[in-house]
């Protein structure tokens, strides 16, 4: 297979050089700037979107429970056909005024009085702890407790959570409450709805309420008057002894009781006299047969014993003589029993006499008490007559009191059943789905916000970033051509892509990778060609420098040396950074006097040369602080004259912003190649470097952009052709 270099005019490069934003279309220009900062755009967009998702997961869900009422509705059966009433129905001003009433602190306080404090405390603790009220801190607990003690703070807290809206031109007003707890949202919404309806009913029933209040006042006064009359009556009764008994006044009951006791005493006296008379009328022999005596069990028992003894005595008398001991014993026993009977009869008579005397004494006493009771009863009747008027007045007041209480109850009933011009449409239900945040709108808003902020960050970064990004910047700022854009040899990682910085390689590794990188080799060939054309093929001493350290000047010098040596040119690379030399350590050249020894006259230039493959190198040697003086010496001029035996001499100098070494050498060389690192070198630094070199008398041949992001260079590759016909068609 043969290889033929072909110029395809219509072939698109692998990745075109970054272009300046379009000037004609501002939108296209902005999009181009955003695309230029696409990694920053992606980073900011991902960060903002991540924050939005995090916020969506962390924000407490809010539930909204809402109920509705209808206003300006006529009472059922009421005649409200007046023009004023017709104009009021659906009037936006009236609806708005009702909304202001509902949102007023006065109505909120009425709702709070209905017992909403407990729900508010539960909601406050839940919201303050993100759903873990048992883990609330003392500070947050104090803040929640303040709501229960400070009514103004509680009203302000509720005003932020209630929503009161009208439904278009209708008479419906929707009252809602937002809370992280669905049950609390329902309770609070219904609390305000009920408070509003109660307030409307109270307003409509003002006349009835005024009448009821007057009746209650009268009832209270009448009740106090009745209590005072009762107190006076009872005091008078106690003072006069007119206290009531169980069925009648105590004096009457006492008179009745004494009368009954006197009758009982007289009866007992008469009975005792009658029984005593019977005993006395029968004499000693017949007294034992009197009913009063026979009522005694002892007498009956003795008489039975006497009969038995008498029977025995009669039987024995027929058998025994009168002086027989048995007969005498029975006679003695018979006499003893008769004596005991007589004694017992005497005792019975004596008892009856005592009973008679006691009954007689009791009767006399009761007669005296009866007379006293009659006198007291007569006096009590007079006293009762004297307070009869007070009692009648009290009864009249009680009757009036009962009438007033009945009428007040009727008014209260009418007031409670009065619905007024506002009616309930529906109470709030427990919400099942959270009102906010809603995932889809929240994420959509987050995406829009992330896009806007990312675009703003990209545009701001692009407008404020003055780092070297493209050749147009450098040419416009310095007036010098850009010879080449050397690509970065290490692709950026994920973090590196977002920061637009690449991992830096050491000099030896970078040169090794450059030798096998076809894109790098192509760019270096173009750069070398520019330098050859600038010198018209003659021997050239080129000073390679940069504005700041680590901008790729040493790499550029060695890479150009390798390209020049590859085509057969004699190339010498001289390290002119005498303060911080690194050729020996980076390339393993070994220590020697180097350029410092040459400028001090210690060795000849030829002795300082070290072979580095196809080209020669003179390292700086031992670090020294008098680098500027040495480079300004005559030996340096002589050294430069000696170096012209080479086809190409590349002087690697220190950065111009740190030392004057490069400007001092610029006037003694054939040209200067200035290096600017892509994405790191500031445009102002590069412009100042070129200006300083020109003021020093140097000729700035061009600029080399180093460590350019891979893929942004225009390419002209070698295309393999299968056969000549394909090559002809390609032409």
TIKOL-288600 format. One line per 2 residues: number of its first residue (from 0); for each residue x, y, z of C-alpha. Coordinates in Angstrom, 2 decimals, padded with zeros to 5 digits, m for minus. Layout:
# TIKOL-288600
NUM = X,Y,Z; ... .
This chain:
# TIKOL-288600
0 = 000.00,000.00,000.00; 001.39,003.45,m000.96 .
2 = 000.86,006.72,000.93; 000.02,009.95,m000.86 .
4 = m000.41,013.39,000.72; m003.70,014.73,m000.56 .
6 = m005.22,018.22,m000.08; m008.97,017.72,000.47 .
8 = m010.51,021.15,000.35; m013.89,019.97,001.57 .
10 = m012.60,017.72,004.38; m013.58,018.81,007.89 .
12 = m010.69,018.80,010.39; m010.80,016.43,013.29 .
14 = m011.40,019.38,015.54; m011.26,022.91,014.27 .
16 = m009.36,025.71,015.98; m011.48,027.59,018.48 .
18 = m013.07,030.46,016.65; m013.97,033.88,017.89 .
20 = m017.65,034.24,018.79; m019.84,035.29,015.91 .
22 = m020.18,039.05,015.75; m023.36,039.27,013.73 .
24 = m025.77,037.29,015.93; m025.59,037.97,019.70 .
26 = m027.40,034.72,020.47; m024.98,032.71,018.36 .
28 = m022.08,034.53,019.99; m023.40,033.69,023.47 .
30 = m023.96,030.06,022.53; m020.43,029.90,021.15 .
32 = m019.05,031.28,024.41; m021.08,028.76,026.40 .
34 = m019.84,025.94,024.19; m016.31,027.19,024.73 .
36 = m016.91,026.85,028.49; m018.98,023.68,028.21 .
38 = m017.10,021.89,030.98; m017.72,024.73,033.40 .
40 = m021.35,024.82,032.21; m021.69,021.07,032.85 .
42 = m020.09,021.35,036.29; m022.31,024.24,037.42 .
44 = m025.40,022.64,035.89; m024.73,019.33,037.64 .
46 = m024.00,021.08,040.95; m027.15,023.19,040.89 .
48 = m029.27,020.25,039.79; m027.76,018.14,042.57 .
50 = m028.60,020.87,045.09; m032.14,021.00,043.73 .
52 = m032.55,017.23,044.08; m031.07,017.39,047.59 .
54 = m033.45,020.20,048.50; m036.36,018.20,047.09 .
56 = m035.41,015.28,049.33; m034.78,017.42,052.43 .
58 = m037.65,019.92,052.26; m040.53,018.88,054.48 .
60 = m043.71,018.06,052.55; m046.42,020.64,053.13 .
62 = m050.09,019.65,053.18; m052.90,022.10,052.46 .
64 = m056.39,021.46,053.79; m059.10,023.81,052.53 .
66 = m062.80,024.31,053.07; m065.20,026.83,051.57 .
68 = m068.09,029.10,052.56; m070.60,031.08,050.53 .
70 = m071.39,034.67,051.47; m074.25,037.13,050.73 .
72 = m076.88,034.38,050.55; m080.40,035.25,051.70 .
74 = m082.04,033.55,054.66; m084.48,030.81,053.62 .
76 = m087.93,032.33,053.33; m086.68,035.87,053.93 .
78 = m087.81,038.67,051.67; m084.47,040.10,050.48 .
80 = m085.46,041.27,047.04; m084.39,044.88,047.69 .
82 = m082.03,046.60,045.26; m079.38,046.88,047.96 .
84 = m079.47,043.15,048.54; m079.41,042.37,044.80 .
86 = m076.39,044.64,044.32; m074.65,043.03,047.28 .
88 = m074.89,039.52,045.81; m071.59,038.74,044.07 .
90 = m070.17,042.22,044.66; m066.33,041.89,044.49 .
92 = m065.95,044.63,047.09; m068.14,042.70,049.51 .
94 = m066.24,039.47,048.84; m062.94,041.28,049.38 .
96 = m064.19,042.77,052.63; m065.18,039.32,053.84 .
98 = m061.70,038.02,052.96; m060.16,040.85,055.00 .
100 = m062.44,039.93,057.90; m061.34,036.31,057.74 .
102 = m057.64,037.28,057.68; m058.04,039.84,060.46 .
104 = m056.20,039.28,063.77; m059.53,039.55,065.60 .
106 = m060.98,036.51,063.85; m057.72,034.59,064.26 .
108 = m057.86,035.24,067.99; m061.44,033.94,068.03 .
110 = m060.23,030.78,066.28; m057.35,030.43,068.77 .
112 = m059.82,030.63,071.65; m061.53,027.54,070.25 .
114 = m058.50,025.41,071.24; m056.07,025.54,068.32 .
116 = m052.99,026.11,070.50; m052.32,022.40,070.95 .
118 = m052.29,021.78,067.20; m050.01,024.77,066.63 .
120 = m047.55,023.45,069.25; m047.50,020.00,067.64 .
122 = m046.89,021.58,064.22; m044.14,023.87,065.53 .
124 = m042.26,021.02,067.19; m042.61,018.82,064.09 .
126 = m041.38,021.56,061.74; m038.50,022.62,064.04 .
128 = m037.11,019.07,064.23; m037.78,017.97,060.64 .
130 = m040.28,015.36,061.75; m038.64,014.25,065.03 .
132 = m040.45,016.20,067.80; m039.01,013.94,070.50 .
134 = m035.52,015.27,069.66; m036.33,018.97,069.97 .
136 = m033.68,021.20,071.57; m034.32,023.53,074.48 .
138 = m033.96,026.61,072.27; m036.49,025.42,069.71 .
140 = m038.82,024.27,072.47; m038.68,027.77,073.98 .
142 = m039.47,029.30,070.59; m042.50,027.04,070.20 .
144 = m043.65,027.68,073.77; m043.55,031.41,073.10 .
146 = m046.43,030.95,070.67; m048.67,029.83,073.52 .
148 = m047.83,032.83,075.71; m047.53,035.60,073.11 .
150 = m050.85,035.97,071.30; m049.44,038.50,068.82 .
152 = m046.64,036.13,067.84; m049.17,033.31,067.41 .
154 = m051.41,035.48,065.22; m048.45,036.47,063.05 .
156 = m047.43,032.79,062.81; m050.91,031.79,061.65 .
158 = m051.29,034.65,059.14; m048.32,033.27,057.20 .
160 = m049.94,029.84,056.91; m053.59,030.64,056.21 .
162 = m054.69,031.30,052.66; m058.04,032.95,051.94 .
164 = m059.05,033.21,048.27; m062.17,033.93,046.28 .
166 = m063.25,031.74,043.39; m063.52,034.16,040.50 .
168 = m066.83,036.06,040.35; m068.62,033.54,042.53 .
170 = m069.60,034.04,046.16; m067.43,031.16,047.29 .
172 = m064.49,031.87,049.61; m061.90,029.13,050.07 .
174 = m060.04,028.99,053.39; m056.90,026.85,053.49 .
176 = m054.07,026.11,055.90; m050.58,024.80,055.07 .
178 = m048.84,022.47,057.52; m046.37,019.57,057.48 .
180 = m048.99,017.56,059.38; m052.16,016.73,057.37 .
182 = m054.34,016.37,060.49; m053.16,019.75,061.79 .
184 = m053.92,021.35,058.42; m057.49,020.04,058.60 .
186 = m057.95,021.12,062.24; m056.63,024.63,061.67 .
188 = m058.64,025.20,058.47; m061.87,024.02,060.08 .
190 = m061.12,026.09,063.18; m061.00,029.32,061.18 .
192 = m064.06,028.35,059.12; m066.11,027.68,062.26 .
194 = m064.87,030.88,063.88; m065.92,032.87,060.79 .
196 = m069.36,031.26,060.66; m069.87,031.85,064.39 .
198 = m068.80,035.45,064.02; m071.20,035.96,061.12 .
200 = m074.04,034.45,063.13; m073.17,036.65,066.08 .
202 = m073.22,039.70,063.84; m076.59,038.78,062.32 .
204 = m078.09,038.00,065.74; m076.90,041.21,067.44 .
206 = m080.46,042.37,068.30; m081.37,039.01,069.74 .
208 = m078.12,038.95,071.63; m078.81,042.41,073.05 .
210 = m082.31,041.32,074.19; m080.90,038.13,075.64 .
212 = m078.18,040.09,077.44; m080.87,042.44,078.91 .
214 = m082.92,039.44,080.00; m079.91,037.85,081.63 .
216 = m079.21,041.10,083.45; m082.79,041.25,084.68 .
218 = m082.69,037.60,085.66; m079.50,038.17,087.62 .
220 = m080.99,041.17,089.44; m084.26,039.34,090.12 .
222 = m082.36,036.31,091.37; m080.41,038.50,093.77 .
224 = m083.64,040.12,094.99; m085.31,036.72,095.55 .
226 = m082.27,035.50,097.43; m082.34,038.62,099.63 .
228 = m086.09,038.18,100.38; m085.56,034.52,101.23 .
230 = m082.74,035.48,103.53; m084.88,038.07,105.34 .
232 = m087.81,035.61,105.68; m085.59,032.87,107.04 .
234 = m083.88,035.26,109.43; m087.27,036.45,110.71 .
236 = m088.48,032.86,111.07; m085.39,031.85,113.00 .
238 = m085.66,034.89,115.24; m089.37,034.27,115.92 .
240 = m089.06,030.53,116.09; m091.24,030.06,113.03 .
242 = m089.16,027.39,111.57; m090.92,024.89,109.39 .
244 = m091.34,021.32,110.51; m091.78,018.30,108.28 .
246 = m095.48,019.06,107.57; m096.33,022.29,109.41 .
248 = m094.70,025.04,111.42; m092.73,023.78,114.39 .
250 = m095.09,025.53,116.90; m098.15,023.78,115.41 .
252 = m096.40,020.46,115.28; m095.32,020.93,118.93 .
254 = m098.93,021.77,119.99; m100.20,018.67,118.25 .
256 = m097.53,016.51,119.82; m098.31,017.80,123.35 .
258 = m102.05,017.23,122.80; m101.40,013.69,121.70 .
260 = m099.11,013.07,124.70; m101.74,014.57,127.09 .
262 = m104.46,012.29,125.70; m102.19,009.30,126.12 .
264 = m101.40,010.32,129.73; m105.10,010.77,130.57 .
266 = m105.86,007.35,129.12; m103.08,005.73,131.12 .
268 = m104.33,007.50,134.28; m107.92,006.33,133.77 .
270 = m106.82,002.77,133.11; m104.64,002.70,136.24 .
272 = m107.54,004.13,138.36; m110.00,001.55,137.02 .
274 = m107.78,m001.45,137.71; m106.88,m000.13,141.18 .
276 = m110.59,000.37,141.95; m111.35,m003.24,141.05 .
278 = m108.71,m004.49,143.44; m109.85,m002.25,146.29 .
280 = m113.60,m003.02,145.73; m113.16,m006.83,146.06 .
282 = m111.42,m006.59,149.43; m108.67,m008.81,150.73 .
284 = m110.38,m012.15,149.89; m111.50,m011.39,146.37 .
286 = m108.63,m009.21,145.27; m106.74,m012.14,143.81 .
288 = m109.46,m012.63,141.21; m109.30,m009.06,139.91 .
290 = m108.25,m008.79,136.23; m105.25,m006.62,137.12 .
292 = m104.05,m009.27,139.58; m104.72,m012.14,137.22 .
294 = m102.63,m010.34,134.64; m099.60,m011.02,136.86 .
296 = m097.91,m014.34,136.00; m096.50,m014.61,139.49 .
298 = m100.01,m014.58,141.06; m101.24,m017.12,138.53 .
300 = m098.30,m019.41,139.31; m098.79,m019.06,143.06 .
302 = m102.53,m019.77,142.75; m101.77,m022.91,140.76 .
304 = m099.32,m024.06,143.46; m101.93,m023.24,146.16 .
306 = m104.57,m025.35,144.37; m102.19,m028.27,144.17 .
308 = m101.28,m028.06,147.89; m104.98,m027.72,148.85 .
310 = m105.78,m030.85,146.81; m103.01,m032.80,148.52 .
312 = m104.14,m031.59,151.93; m107.70,m032.74,151.26 .
314 = m106.51,m036.14,150.14; m104.23,m036.61,153.09 .
316 = m106.80,m035.37,155.60; m108.95,m038.38,154.82 .
318 = m106.14,m040.68,155.57; m104.18,m038.96,158.28 .
320 = m105.03,m037.15,161.44; m105.00,m033.46,161.95 .
322 = m101.79,m033.53,163.87; m099.91,m035.67,161.44 .
324 = m096.67,m034.09,160.32; m097.60,m034.32,156.65 .
326 = m100.86,m032.58,157.29; m099.09,m029.93,159.28 .
328 = m096.47,m029.48,156.58; m099.12,m029.10,153.88 .
330 = m101.05,m026.62,155.99; m097.88,m024.65,156.59 .
332 = m097.10,m024.62,152.88; m100.73,m023.62,152.10 .
334 = m100.52,m020.74,154.52; m097.23,m019.66,153.04 .
336 = m098.64,m019.64,149.51; m101.65,m017.59,150.59 .
338 = m099.37,m015.11,152.28; m097.27,m014.77,149.16 .
340 = m100.43,m014.30,147.04; m101.65,m011.58,149.31 .
342 = m098.21,m009.98,149.21; m098.16,m010.15,145.42 .
344 = m101.69,m008.65,145.25; m100.44,m005.85,147.41 .
346 = m097.51,m005.30,145.09; m099.82,m005.16,142.07 .
348 = m102.04,m002.67,143.80; m099.04,m000.65,144.86 .
350 = m097.75,m000.64,141.22; m101.13,000.46,139.92 .
352 = m101.23,003.24,142.46; m097.79,004.45,141.36 .
354 = m098.79,004.25,137.69; m101.89,006.28,138.46 .
356 = m099.89,008.88,140.31; m097.28,009.09,137.47 .
358 = m099.96,009.39,134.81; m101.70,012.04,136.86 .
360 = m098.44,014.00,137.29; m097.66,013.68,133.53 .
362 = m101.15,014.84,132.66; m100.78,017.91,134.85 .
364 = m097.39,018.68,133.25; m098.70,018.22,129.73 .
366 = m101.69,020.46,130.49; m099.24,023.18,131.50 .
368 = m097.17,022.60,128.34; m100.33,022.57,126.26 .
370 = m101.29,025.96,127.52; m097.79,027.29,126.76 .
372 = m097.87,025.73,123.28; m101.27,027.26,122.61 .
374 = m099.89,030.65,123.58; m096.83,030.16,121.32 .
376 = m098.95,028.89,118.43; m101.17,031.90,118.69 .
378 = m098.09,034.16,118.66; m096.65,032.23,115.67 .
380 = m099.85,032.69,113.73; m099.60,036.41,114.34 .
382 = m095.95,036.39,113.17; m096.81,034.30,110.08 .
384 = m099.49,036.83,109.23; m096.93,039.61,109.58 .
386 = m094.51,038.03,106.96; m097.22,036.81,104.63 .
388 = m096.67,039.89,102.44; m092.98,039.20,102.16 .
390 = m093.69,035.61,101.15; m096.20,036.69,098.51 .
392 = m093.68,039.18,097.03; m091.07,036.44,096.88 .
394 = m093.48,034.11,095.10; m094.36,036.84,092.58 .
396 = m090.68,037.39,091.90; m090.15,033.66,091.44 .
398 = m092.94,033.52,088.90; m091.43,036.45,087.01 .
400 = m087.98,034.86,087.25; m089.29,031.66,085.66 .
402 = m090.90,033.65,082.83; m087.70,035.59,082.14 .
404 = m085.56,032.44,082.13; m087.97,030.82,079.68 .
406 = m087.86,033.84,077.36; m084.05,034.05,077.53 .
408 = m083.83,030.38,076.58; m086.11,030.99,073.60 .
410 = m083.96,033.92,072.42; m080.80,031.87,072.85 .
412 = m082.31,029.07,070.80; m083.32,031.51,068.07 .
414 = m079.85,033.00,068.07; m078.14,029.63,067.75 .
416 = m080.29,028.37,064.90; m079.90,031.63,062.99 .
418 = m077.57,030.99,060.00; m077.25,034.54,058.67 .
420 = m076.04,035.42,055.17; m072.99,033.11,055.29 .
422 = m073.26,029.37,054.95; m070.87,026.47,054.98 .
424 = m070.15,024.81,051.64; m067.72,022.17,052.85 .
426 = m065.35,021.59,055.73; m061.71,020.74,055.15 .
428 = m060.79,017.10,054.73; m057.50,015.47,055.69 .
430 = m055.21,015.95,052.65; m053.79,012.73,051.23 .
432 = m051.14,014.19,048.92; m048.59,016.92,049.80 .
434 = m049.21,020.32,048.27; m045.50,021.13,048.05 .
436 = m042.90,020.43,046.95; m044.26,018.81,043.79 .
438 = m041.53,016.74,042.22; m042.12,017.48,038.52 .
440 = m042.54,021.31,038.74; m039.76,021.48,041.34 .
442 = m037.34,019.53,039.15; m038.41,021.47,036.05 .
444 = m037.74,024.74,037.85; m034.44,023.33,039.12 .
446 = m033.39,022.39,035.58; m034.26,025.86,034.32 .
448 = m032.42,027.48,037.22; m029.42,025.21,036.75 .
450 = m029.35,026.04,033.03; m029.58,029.79,033.64 .
452 = m026.93,029.80,036.37; m024.64,027.51,034.39 .
454 = m024.98,029.72,031.30; m024.34,032.82,033.42 .
456 = m021.27,031.22,034.99; m019.95,030.16,031.58 .
458 = m020.52,033.59,030.05; m019.06,035.39,033.07 .
460 = m016.04,033.12,033.05; m015.54,033.62,029.33 .
462 = m015.85,037.40,029.56; m013.54,037.73,032.55 .
464 = m010.99,035.05,031.62; m007.99,036.70,029.99 .
466 = m005.92,033.56,029.71; m004.53,032.53,026.38 .
468 = m007.09,030.49,024.50; m006.57,031.04,020.75 .
470 = m004.17,032.48,018.26; m006.40,035.44,017.46 .
472 = m005.99,036.73,021.01; m002.20,036.56,020.81 .
474 = m001.91,038.10,017.35; m004.28,040.92,018.24 .
476 = m002.49,041.64,021.52; 001.16,041.24,020.54 .
478 = 001.19,041.84,016.81; 003.33,038.72,016.43 .
480 = 002.27,035.65,014.44; 001.43,032.40,016.12 .
482 = 003.67,029.78,014.54; 002.21,026.68,016.18 .
484 = m000.11,025.23,018.77; 001.65,022.39,020.54 .
486 = m000.92,019.91,021.91; m000.91,018.64,025.43 .
488 = 000.59,015.19,025.69; m001.54,014.03,028.64 .
490 = m005.33,013.90,028.25; m007.10,015.57,031.17 .
492 = m008.92,013.42,033.71; m012.47,014.12,034.92 .
494 = m011.34,016.75,037.40; m008.77,018.04,034.96 .
496 = m011.41,018.51,032.27; m013.62,020.58,034.54 .
498 = m010.68,022.72,035.68; m009.22,022.86,032.16 .
500 = m005.79,021.92,033.50; m003.72,018.94,032.50 .
502 = m001.33,016.84,034.54; 002.17,018.09,033.86 .
504 = 004.87,015.66,032.75; 008.57,015.95,033.47 .
506 = 010.78,017.01,030.59; 012.17,013.58,029.73 .
508 = 008.75,011.89,029.68; 007.23,014.72,027.65 .
510 = 009.98,014.47,025.01; 009.59,010.70,024.83 .
512 = 005.85,010.98,024.22; 006.33,013.78,021.69 .
514 = 008.49,011.54,019.52; 005.65,009.06,019.03 .
516 = 002.76,011.53,018.87; 001.94,012.17,015.19 .
518 = m000.02,015.34,015.90; 002.85,016.79,017.94 .
520 = 005.35,015.87,015.27; 003.27,017.54,012.60 .
522 = 002.97,020.75,014.65; 006.71,020.75,015.43 .
524 = 007.52,020.37,011.73; 005.41,023.44,010.97 .
526 = 007.09,025.40,013.76; 010.55,024.41,012.51 .
528 = 009.56,025.41,009.00; 008.52,028.84,010.20 .
530 = 011.90,029.34,011.87; 013.77,028.14,008.77 .
532 = 011.82,030.50,006.53; 012.44,033.38,008.93 .
534 = 016.22,032.81,008.60; 016.24,032.30,004.83 .
536 = 018.11,029.05,005.34; 021.09,030.61,007.14 .
538 = 022.41,029.68,010.55; 020.04,031.02,013.16 .
540 = 020.36,031.68,016.88; 016.87,031.54,018.34 .
542 = 016.10,032.59,021.91; 013.24,030.58,023.42 .
544 = 011.56,032.24,026.40; 008.23,032.81,028.15 .
546 = 006.57,035.28,030.50; 006.16,032.92,033.49 .
548 = 007.71,029.62,034.59; 006.36,026.23,033.49 .
550 = 004.99,027.43,030.18; 006.81,024.84,028.01 .
552 = 009.83,026.74,026.70; 012.39,024.03,027.57 .
554 = 010.21,021.34,025.99; 009.74,023.48,022.87 .
556 = 013.48,024.02,022.55; 014.33,020.32,022.82 .
558 = 011.43,019.28,020.56; 012.57,021.73,017.86 .
560 = 016.11,020.45,018.25; 014.89,016.93,017.66 .
562 = 012.99,017.96,014.50; 015.99,019.92,013.16 .
564 = 018.40,017.09,013.84; 016.05,014.62,012.20 .
566 = 016.40,016.41,008.84; 020.19,016.54,009.09 .
568 = 020.77,019.96,010.56; 023.34,020.53,013.26 .
570 = 021.49,021.74,016.31; 022.75,023.07,019.64 .
572 = 020.53,023.62,022.68; 022.00,025.97,025.30 .
574 = 020.57,026.24,028.82; 020.82,029.91,029.73 .
576 = 018.89,029.63,033.02; 021.96,029.83,035.28 .
578 = 019.98,030.21,038.49; 017.71,027.18,038.24 .
580 = 019.27,024.76,035.76; 017.41,021.51,035.11 .
582 = 018.83,019.99,031.91; 021.31,017.77,033.72 .
584 = 018.78,016.40,036.23; 015.87,016.08,033.79 .
586 = 017.81,014.49,030.92; 020.50,012.66,032.92 .
588 = 023.38,014.49,031.20; 025.75,014.37,034.13 .
590 = 027.31,017.29,035.97; 029.83,019.60,034.40 .
592 = 031.01,023.23,034.28; 028.47,023.97,031.56 .
594 = 027.71,027.44,030.24; 028.63,028.99,033.59 .
596 = 032.16,027.57,033.28; 032.43,028.88,029.69 .
598 = 031.36,032.41,030.71; 033.84,032.40,033.61 .
600 = 036.63,031.32,031.27; 037.14,028.00,033.02 .
602 = 036.62,025.89,029.88; 036.23,026.35,026.16 .
604 = 032.71,026.15,024.62; 033.57,022.91,022.83 .
606 = 034.47,021.27,026.16; 031.00,022.15,027.58 .
608 = 029.11,020.44,024.77; 027.26,017.24,025.73 .
610 = 025.84,014.95,023.05; 022.12,014.21,023.49 .
612 = 021.30,011.88,020.67; 021.22,013.65,017.31 .
614 = 021.86,017.14,018.69; 024.21,018.78,021.18 .
616 = 023.43,020.37,024.51; 025.30,022.79,026.74 .
618 = 023.72,022.71,030.19; 023.93,025.65,032.56 .
620 = 026.24,023.97,035.00; 026.47,024.94,038.64 .
622 = 023.68,027.34,039.77; 024.87,030.91,040.25 .
624 = 023.25,034.16,041.38; 025.19,036.43,038.99 .
626 = 023.50,035.05,035.90; 022.61,038.46,034.46 .
628 = 026.20,039.73,034.72; 027.58,036.60,033.09 .
630 = 025.09,036.77,030.20; 025.98,040.45,029.65 .
632 = 029.71,039.74,029.53; 031.95,039.74,026.42 .
634 = 032.47,036.01,026.80; 028.75,035.54,026.12 .
636 = 029.06,037.48,022.88; 032.09,035.40,021.95 .
638 = 030.18,032.25,022.83; 027.30,033.23,020.58 .
640 = 029.75,033.90,017.76; 031.30,030.49,018.32 .
642 = 027.86,028.82,018.28; 027.15,029.94,014.72 .
644 = 029.01,026.93,013.48; 025.71,025.11,014.12 .
646 = 022.78,025.36,011.72; 020.34,026.07,014.54 .
648 = 021.10,027.30,018.04; 018.30,027.34,020.61 .
650 = 018.83,029.36,023.80; 016.57,028.33,026.71 .
652 = 016.33,031.42,028.98; 014.61,032.22,032.30 .
654 = 011.09,033.75,032.28; 011.10,037.44,031.41 .
656 = 008.81,038.39,034.32; 011.39,037.17,036.86 .
658 = 014.78,038.14,035.38; 016.21,040.45,032.72 .
660 = 018.38,037.66,031.32; 016.21,037.06,028.26 .
662 = 015.85,040.77,027.27; 019.64,041.23,027.68 .
664 = 020.28,038.32,025.26; 017.48,039.27,022.85 .
666 = 019.56,041.96,021.12; 022.42,039.47,020.43 .
668 = 020.35,036.74,018.75; 018.72,036.45,015.36 .
670 = 015.20,036.09,016.71; 013.01,035.29,019.67 .
672 = 010.40,032.56,019.95; 008.01,033.34,022.79 .
674 = 006.05,030.49,024.42; 002.57,030.96,025.92 .
676 = 000.81,028.11,027.72; m002.77,027.44,026.68 .
678 = m005.34,028.06,029.45; m002.70,029.27,031.95 .
680 = m000.68,032.15,030.56; m002.38,035.49,030.97 .
682 = m002.72,037.44,027.76; m001.48,040.56,029.52 .
684 = 001.71,038.76,030.61; 002.41,037.54,027.09 .
686 = 001.80,041.02,025.63; 004.14,042.53,028.22 .
688 = 006.80,039.89,027.50; 006.76,040.62,023.77 .
690 = 006.84,044.35,024.42; 009.83,044.06,026.80 .
692 = 011.76,041.94,024.31; 011.15,044.46,021.54 .
694 = 012.11,047.38,023.77; 015.35,045.52,024.56 .
696 = 016.14,045.40,020.84; 015.11,041.84,020.16 .
698 = 013.24,040.57,017.13; 010.20,038.54,018.10 .
700 = 009.78,036.08,015.26; 006.57,034.52,016.56 .
702 = 004.73,032.78,019.35; 004.26,029.10,020.12 .
704 = 001.18,028.10,022.12; 002.01,025.13,024.32 .
706 = m000.08,022.43,026.03; m003.11,023.14,023.85 .
708 = m006.09,020.85,024.49; m005.83,017.90,022.06 .
710 = m008.11,018.06,019.06; m008.22,021.84,018.65 .
712 = m005.44,021.91,016.03; m006.16,021.87,012.32 .
714 = m004.72,018.72,010.77; m003.56,017.70,007.37 .
716 = m003.13,013.96,007.62; m001.55,011.45,005.29 .
718 = m004.28,009.45,003.60; m003.66,005.88,002.44 .
720 = m004.92,005.20,m001.11; m006.05,001.78,m002.27 .
722 = m005.27,002.38,m005.99; m004.45,005.27,m008.37 .
724 = m008.06,005.58,m009.54; m009.15,006.39,m006.02 .
726 = m006.39,008.99,m005.82; m007.49,010.52,m009.11 .
728 = m011.09,010.74,m007.98; m009.91,012.34,m004.76 .
730 = m008.17,015.06,m006.79 .
